[in-house]
Amino acid sequence: MYFTDDSLFPENQEPLIICVAPYGPEWLPGDYPEDIPLTIEAQVQKAVDCYNAGATLLHLHVRDPKTGHGSKNLQDFSDQIGRIRKAVPKLLIQVGGSISFAPPEGGEKANWLGYDTRHMLAELTPKPDQVTISINSVQMNITEIMTQDDIAGTSIADPKMYEAYREMVTDATPAFFVEHLKRLRAHEIQPLFMLANVAQLETVERLIRRGLYMGPLNHNYVQIGGGADGPNPINLVEYIRRSPHGSVLFAESVMRHVLPLNTIATAMGIHVRVGIEDNLWRKKGEKMTSVQQIEQTVRIAKELGRPIATPEQAKEILKIGTWYKTPEETLFNLGLPPNRKGTQQGFLVYETDGKVREKASLSGAEHRLIGV
């Protein structure tokens, strides 16, 4: 992303989209009974409460009320999407692409479901606005940068559960993500790329250049360590620098790293994710609900002068429902250089007659020139 002298002025930044992840499939209900909804009705109400607090994008997992564990039944997801759509029609819904990585019983493996099962997310009815997708397999040791204070009194403090999450791997090879992107497009569900490092972002660009993905690039930078980048603010700034300036980026981290990194992200004009899936704590020893995390984010954004996105604005910023027809159109709209033509030499730029126009377009797609 390219920053001009006035890029940090809030009047020149997009309204802030707050994505909330309030269901926390890694936790058991007893880990935070005040804020982990168990019944179906409570899970729907949690979505309503988060929307009313200022979130416009819901990261959805479903908890089985009978077991207390994350549901792996896709019909439960379809049914819950329908209920939430009825309760809060304007809320954008993003389904977690792991479905649920939580082990059903302590000591069993924490792992992502198989490719065939995850592919079925493209067939959810009613369909969500987004499904998250991981690119390239990587260790997902969510415990690596958690402290003993972070997990004290929770199920992850149990040695067997701790071991299960320490050994977890995000399984996402090309055999999965190339096919999954095809299926999501066929059903007109937008992917939200969950990326753990710049190497994964580079793979996404290659997919675009080869025509394997042609659409808006909305991505979530996952700074949780344990195979992903850690919560060093320099990592965040570098990832922002490497991101296409026509893309839409969210920041995500873990536990008490969330607040400082989200504050940096808000100030820099990108978007944020909050919720108990990522963080339980306001400060050391004091827990914080998902709604309270949203309210805190709204206050910080207000101090920075950055407005909170309405549902309509969030849908427009994310370009929900937009698809491109060619790699060239996708590259142009993302502000990336074109593909090299034949034996063309030198750095790649778009051909122009030098005239400045109010709108630039390629294949009929509107393109906003960032920073002009």
BELFEN-V898054 format. One record per residue. N is the residue number from 1. OMEGA is omega in degrees with one decimal (NA if undefined). D_FIRST is the distance of its C-alpha to the first C-alpha in Angstrom with 1 decimal. Layout:
# BELFEN-V898054
n:N omega:OMEGA d_first:D_FIRST
n:N omega:OMEGA d_first:D_FIRST
This chain:
# BELFEN-V898054
n:1 omega:-175.3 d_first:0.0
n:2 omega:-178.6 d_first:3.8
n:3 omega:172.7 d_first:6.5
n:4 omega:-176.1 d_first:9.9
n:5 omega:-175.5 d_first:13.2
n:6 omega:-176.4 d_first:13.6
n:7 omega:-178.9 d_first:10.4
n:8 omega:176.5 d_first:12.5
n:9 omega:-174.2 d_first:15.4
n:10 omega:179.6 d_first:16.2
n:11 omega:178.4 d_first:17.5
n:12 omega:-179.1 d_first:14.2
n:13 omega:174.3 d_first:12.6
n:14 omega:170.5 d_first:13.6
n:15 omega:-173.8 d_first:16.8
n:16 omega:171.7 d_first:16.6
n:17 omega:174.9 d_first:17.6
n:18 omega:172.5 d_first:19.9
n:19 omega:-179.5 d_first:20.7
n:20 omega:177.6 d_first:24.0
n:21 omega:-168.6 d_first:25.7
n:22 omega:-171.5 d_first:29.3
n:23 omega:170.6 d_first:31.5
n:24 omega:-176.4 d_first:30.9
n:25 omega:179.0 d_first:32.6
n:26 omega:-178.0 d_first:33.0
n:27 omega:170.4 d_first:35.2
n:28 omega:-175.2 d_first:38.8
n:29 omega:-179.6 d_first:40.2
n:30 omega:-179.9 d_first:42.1
n:31 omega:179.5 d_first:39.0
n:32 omega:-172.9 d_first:38.1
n:33 omega:179.4 d_first:40.7
n:34 omega:-173.6 d_first:39.7
n:35 omega:175.1 d_first:36.4
n:36 omega:-177.1 d_first:36.6
n:37 omega:-176.1 d_first:38.0
n:38 omega:-179.8 d_first:40.6
n:39 omega:177.8 d_first:42.4
n:40 omega:-179.4 d_first:40.8
n:41 omega:179.5 d_first:41.4
n:42 omega:178.6 d_first:39.7
n:43 omega:175.3 d_first:36.6
n:44 omega:-179.2 d_first:36.4
n:45 omega:178.0 d_first:37.0
n:46 omega:176.7 d_first:34.2
n:47 omega:179.2 d_first:31.8
n:48 omega:-177.7 d_first:33.5
n:49 omega:179.9 d_first:33.3
n:50 omega:177.2 d_first:29.6
n:51 omega:-179.4 d_first:28.9
n:52 omega:179.6 d_first:31.2
n:53 omega:177.4 d_first:29.4
n:54 omega:177.8 d_first:26.1
n:55 omega:177.8 d_first:24.4
n:56 omega:179.3 d_first:23.6
n:57 omega:-176.2 d_first:22.7
n:58 omega:173.1 d_first:25.3
n:59 omega:-167.3 d_first:25.0
n:60 omega:159.9 d_first:28.5
n:61 omega:-179.7 d_first:31.0
n:62 omega:177.9 d_first:34.7
n:63 omega:177.2 d_first:37.4
n:64 omega:-177.7 d_first:40.9
n:65 omega:-176.9 d_first:43.3
n:66 omega:-175.6 d_first:46.1
n:67 omega:-174.4 d_first:44.6
n:68 omega:-179.6 d_first:41.8
n:69 omega:175.0 d_first:39.5
n:70 omega:-179.2 d_first:36.4
n:71 omega:173.3 d_first:37.7
n:72 omega:-178.4 d_first:37.2
n:73 omega:-175.1 d_first:38.9
n:74 omega:175.9 d_first:36.7
n:75 omega:176.1 d_first:39.3
n:76 omega:178.7 d_first:38.6
n:77 omega:178.6 d_first:35.0
n:78 omega:-179.3 d_first:36.1
n:79 omega:-177.6 d_first:38.6
n:80 omega:175.2 d_first:36.3
n:81 omega:178.8 d_first:33.6
n:82 omega:179.7 d_first:36.6
n:83 omega:-178.3 d_first:37.7
n:84 omega:176.5 d_first:34.4
n:85 omega:-179.1 d_first:33.9
n:86 omega:-175.5 d_first:37.3
n:87 omega:-177.0 d_first:36.8
n:88 omega:-169.8 d_first:33.4
n:89 omega:-174.3 d_first:32.6
n:90 omega:-177.8 d_first:29.2
n:91 omega:176.3 d_first:27.6
n:92 omega:-174.8 d_first:25.1
n:93 omega:179.5 d_first:26.2
n:94 omega:-179.0 d_first:24.2
n:95 omega:177.4 d_first:26.7
n:96 omega:-172.2 d_first:26.1
n:97 omega:175.5 d_first:26.3
n:98 omega:-170.6 d_first:28.5
n:99 omega:167.8 d_first:31.1
n:100 omega:179.1 d_first:32.6
n:101 omega:-175.6 d_first:32.4
n:102 omega:174.7 d_first:35.1
n:103 omega:-178.0 d_first:38.4
n:104 omega:178.2 d_first:41.2
n:105 omega:179.7 d_first:43.5
n:106 omega:178.1 d_first:43.0
n:107 omega:175.9 d_first:43.1
n:108 omega:-176.4 d_first:41.9
n:109 omega:167.0 d_first:38.6
n:110 omega:-178.1 d_first:35.4
n:111 omega:177.6 d_first:33.7
n:112 omega:180.0 d_first:31.8
n:113 omega:-175.5 d_first:34.0
n:114 omega:-176.0 d_first:34.7
n:115 omega:-178.2 d_first:32.7
n:116 omega:179.5 d_first:35.3
n:117 omega:-179.6 d_first:35.2
n:118 omega:176.9 d_first:31.4
n:119 omega:-177.6 d_first:31.5
n:120 omega:175.3 d_first:33.8
n:121 omega:179.0 d_first:31.0
n:122 omega:-176.2 d_first:30.2
n:123 omega:179.0 d_first:33.7
n:124 omega:178.4 d_first:33.7
n:125 omega:-3.4 d_first:35.6
n:126 omega:-174.4 d_first:34.5
n:127 omega:174.8 d_first:31.1
n:128 omega:174.8 d_first:28.1
n:129 omega:-178.1 d_first:24.9
n:130 omega:165.3 d_first:22.9
n:131 omega:179.5 d_first:24.0
n:132 omega:-179.6 d_first:21.9
n:133 omega:176.1 d_first:21.8
n:134 omega:-177.5 d_first:21.5
n:135 omega:-179.6 d_first:20.6
n:136 omega:179.9 d_first:22.8
n:137 omega:-178.4 d_first:25.6
n:138 omega:173.1 d_first:25.1
n:139 omega:176.0 d_first:27.3
n:140 omega:179.0 d_first:26.8
n:141 omega:-175.3 d_first:28.9
n:142 omega:-177.8 d_first:28.2
n:143 omega:-166.6 d_first:30.8
n:144 omega:-178.4 d_first:29.5
n:145 omega:170.9 d_first:27.9
n:146 omega:176.7 d_first:30.2
n:147 omega:176.0 d_first:33.0
n:148 omega:176.0 d_first:36.6
n:149 omega:-178.6 d_first:36.2
n:150 omega:-172.4 d_first:33.4
n:151 omega:-179.0 d_first:35.7
n:152 omega:178.2 d_first:39.1
n:153 omega:178.9 d_first:41.2
n:154 omega:-179.3 d_first:39.1
n:155 omega:-179.6 d_first:39.9
n:156 omega:175.8 d_first:37.3
n:157 omega:175.5 d_first:39.6
n:158 omega:-174.6 d_first:42.2
n:159 omega:-179.4 d_first:42.2
n:160 omega:178.0 d_first:42.3
n:161 omega:178.6 d_first:39.4
n:162 omega:179.2 d_first:37.4
n:163 omega:-178.9 d_first:38.2
n:164 omega:-179.1 d_first:37.2
n:165 omega:177.5 d_first:33.7
n:166 omega:-175.3 d_first:33.4
n:167 omega:-175.4 d_first:34.1
n:168 omega:178.4 d_first:31.9
n:169 omega:169.5 d_first:29.7
n:170 omega:-176.4 d_first:27.1
n:171 omega:-177.9 d_first:28.7
n:172 omega:177.8 d_first:26.2
n:173 omega:177.0 d_first:27.2
n:174 omega:178.4 d_first:26.4
n:175 omega:177.3 d_first:29.8
n:176 omega:-165.0 d_first:28.4
n:177 omega:176.4 d_first:24.9
n:178 omega:178.4 d_first:25.5
n:179 omega:-177.8 d_first:28.5
n:180 omega:177.5 d_first:27.0
n:181 omega:176.9 d_first:24.2
n:182 omega:-176.3 d_first:27.0
n:183 omega:178.0 d_first:29.0
n:184 omega:178.8 d_first:26.4
n:185 omega:-178.8 d_first:25.7
n:186 omega:179.6 d_first:29.5
n:187 omega:176.9 d_first:29.9
n:188 omega:173.1 d_first:26.9
n:189 omega:-176.0 d_first:25.3
n:190 omega:172.7 d_first:21.5
n:191 omega:169.3 d_first:20.3
n:192 omega:-174.1 d_first:18.0
n:193 omega:177.3 d_first:16.8
n:194 omega:-169.7 d_first:17.7
n:195 omega:-172.3 d_first:16.1
n:196 omega:-177.2 d_first:17.5
n:197 omega:-179.1 d_first:15.5
n:198 omega:179.3 d_first:13.2
n:199 omega:178.1 d_first:16.3
n:200 omega:175.6 d_first:16.5
n:201 omega:177.9 d_first:12.9
n:202 omega:176.8 d_first:14.1
n:203 omega:178.1 d_first:17.2
n:204 omega:178.1 d_first:15.6
n:205 omega:178.1 d_first:14.1
n:206 omega:176.5 d_first:17.6
n:207 omega:179.6 d_first:19.1
n:208 omega:-177.3 d_first:17.2
n:209 omega:-179.1 d_first:18.2
n:210 omega:177.5 d_first:21.8
n:211 omega:179.8 d_first:22.1
n:212 omega:169.0 d_first:22.6
n:213 omega:-179.0 d_first:20.1
n:214 omega:-179.8 d_first:19.5
n:215 omega:176.6 d_first:17.9
n:216 omega:178.3 d_first:14.9
n:217 omega:172.2 d_first:12.7
n:218 omega:-174.7 d_first:13.2
n:219 omega:-176.1 d_first:13.0
n:220 omega:-179.1 d_first:14.4
n:221 omega:-171.0 d_first:13.8
n:222 omega:-178.1 d_first:17.5
n:223 omega:-176.4 d_first:18.3
n:224 omega:-178.8 d_first:22.0
n:225 omega:175.9 d_first:23.2
n:226 omega:-175.5 d_first:26.1
n:227 omega:171.9 d_first:24.3
n:228 omega:173.4 d_first:20.8
n:229 omega:177.3 d_first:18.8
n:230 omega:-172.2 d_first:20.6
n:231 omega:174.5 d_first:19.7
n:232 omega:-178.7 d_first:18.7
n:233 omega:177.1 d_first:16.1
n:234 omega:175.4 d_first:14.8
n:235 omega:-179.9 d_first:14.2
n:236 omega:-178.8 d_first:12.1
n:237 omega:179.2 d_first:10.0
n:238 omega:179.1 d_first:9.8
n:239 omega:176.1 d_first:9.0
n:240 omega:-179.1 d_first:6.0
n:241 omega:-176.5 d_first:5.0
n:242 omega:-176.1 d_first:6.4
n:243 omega:175.2 d_first:5.3
n:244 omega:-174.5 d_first:5.4
n:245 omega:168.4 d_first:4.0
n:246 omega:178.7 d_first:7.8
n:247 omega:177.1 d_first:8.3
n:248 omega:-171.0 d_first:9.9
n:249 omega:173.2 d_first:9.9
n:250 omega:174.7 d_first:13.1
n:251 omega:176.5 d_first:14.2
n:252 omega:173.9 d_first:17.7
n:253 omega:-172.6 d_first:20.1
n:254 omega:176.1 d_first:23.9
n:255 omega:-170.2 d_first:26.7
n:256 omega:170.9 d_first:26.4
n:257 omega:-172.5 d_first:23.0
n:258 omega:-174.8 d_first:21.6
n:259 omega:-178.1 d_first:22.2
n:260 omega:-179.0 d_first:20.6
n:261 omega:176.9 d_first:17.4
n:262 omega:177.1 d_first:17.2
n:263 omega:175.6 d_first:17.9
n:264 omega:-178.3 d_first:15.0
n:265 omega:179.5 d_first:12.7
n:266 omega:179.8 d_first:14.5
n:267 omega:-176.4 d_first:14.2
n:268 omega:174.0 d_first:10.4
n:269 omega:175.9 d_first:10.4
n:270 omega:-170.6 d_first:10.1
n:271 omega:-169.2 d_first:13.4
n:272 omega:174.7 d_first:16.3
n:273 omega:177.8 d_first:19.3
n:274 omega:176.1 d_first:22.7
n:275 omega:-173.1 d_first:26.3
n:276 omega:172.4 d_first:29.1
n:277 omega:-177.4 d_first:27.8
n:278 omega:-169.7 d_first:25.4
n:279 omega:176.8 d_first:27.3
n:280 omega:-162.0 d_first:30.9
n:281 omega:167.4 d_first:30.9
n:282 omega:173.5 d_first:30.6
n:283 omega:-175.8 d_first:31.8
n:284 omega:177.4 d_first:34.0
n:285 omega:-178.9 d_first:37.0
n:286 omega:-177.2 d_first:36.0
n:287 omega:-174.3 d_first:34.6
n:288 omega:-178.1 d_first:32.3
n:289 omega:176.9 d_first:32.3
n:290 omega:178.8 d_first:29.4
n:291 omega:178.5 d_first:30.4
n:292 omega:177.4 d_first:30.5
n:293 omega:175.9 d_first:27.0
n:294 omega:-179.0 d_first:25.7
n:295 omega:177.2 d_first:27.8
n:296 omega:179.3 d_first:26.4
n:297 omega:178.0 d_first:22.8
n:298 omega:179.1 d_first:24.0
n:299 omega:-179.5 d_first:25.7
n:300 omega:178.6 d_first:22.7
n:301 omega:178.5 d_first:20.5
n:302 omega:178.3 d_first:23.5
n:303 omega:179.1 d_first:23.8
n:304 omega:178.7 d_first:20.2
n:305 omega:-176.7 d_first:21.0
n:306 omega:-178.8 d_first:18.6
n:307 omega:176.5 d_first:20.7
n:308 omega:-178.0 d_first:21.1
n:309 omega:168.9 d_first:20.3
n:310 omega:176.5 d_first:23.6
n:311 omega:179.6 d_first:24.3
n:312 omega:178.4 d_first:24.0
n:313 omega:179.5 d_first:20.6
n:314 omega:179.5 d_first:19.3
n:315 omega:178.8 d_first:20.8
n:316 omega:-179.8 d_first:19.2
n:317 omega:-178.6 d_first:15.6
n:318 omega:-178.6 d_first:16.2
n:319 omega:176.9 d_first:17.9
n:320 omega:-179.8 d_first:20.9
n:321 omega:-179.9 d_first:23.4
n:322 omega:174.9 d_first:21.1
n:323 omega:178.3 d_first:21.4
n:324 omega:-172.2 d_first:20.9
n:325 omega:-175.6 d_first:23.7
n:326 omega:172.7 d_first:22.3
n:327 omega:-177.6 d_first:19.7
n:328 omega:178.3 d_first:19.0
n:329 omega:179.0 d_first:18.5
n:330 omega:179.9 d_first:16.1
n:331 omega:-178.2 d_first:14.0
n:332 omega:-177.8 d_first:14.2
n:333 omega:177.3 d_first:13.3
n:334 omega:-178.8 d_first:10.1
n:335 omega:177.9 d_first:9.0
n:336 omega:177.1 d_first:10.2
n:337 omega:179.3 d_first:13.0
n:338 omega:172.0 d_first:16.5
n:339 omega:178.9 d_first:18.9
n:340 omega:-180.0 d_first:21.3
n:341 omega:176.0 d_first:24.6
n:342 omega:-177.3 d_first:27.7
n:343 omega:180.0 d_first:28.1
n:344 omega:-178.5 d_first:25.4
n:345 omega:176.4 d_first:24.4
n:346 omega:178.2 d_first:21.6
n:347 omega:-169.2 d_first:17.9
n:348 omega:175.4 d_first:17.1
n:349 omega:177.6 d_first:16.3
n:350 omega:176.7 d_first:17.7
n:351 omega:-177.3 d_first:21.2
n:352 omega:175.2 d_first:21.8
n:353 omega:177.0 d_first:24.8
n:354 omega:-179.0 d_first:23.0
n:355 omega:177.8 d_first:23.7
n:356 omega:178.8 d_first:21.3
n:357 omega:-179.7 d_first:21.8
n:358 omega:178.2 d_first:21.2
n:359 omega:173.9 d_first:19.8
n:360 omega:-178.3 d_first:18.7
n:361 omega:175.5 d_first:19.8
n:362 omega:-178.1 d_first:20.5
n:363 omega:175.2 d_first:23.4
n:364 omega:-178.0 d_first:23.7
n:365 omega:179.7 d_first:20.3
n:366 omega:-178.5 d_first:18.8
n:367 omega:177.8 d_first:15.3
n:368 omega:179.0 d_first:13.6
n:369 omega:-176.2 d_first:12.0
n:370 omega:173.3 d_first:9.1
n:371 omega:179.8 d_first:10.3
n:372 omega:NA d_first:13.6
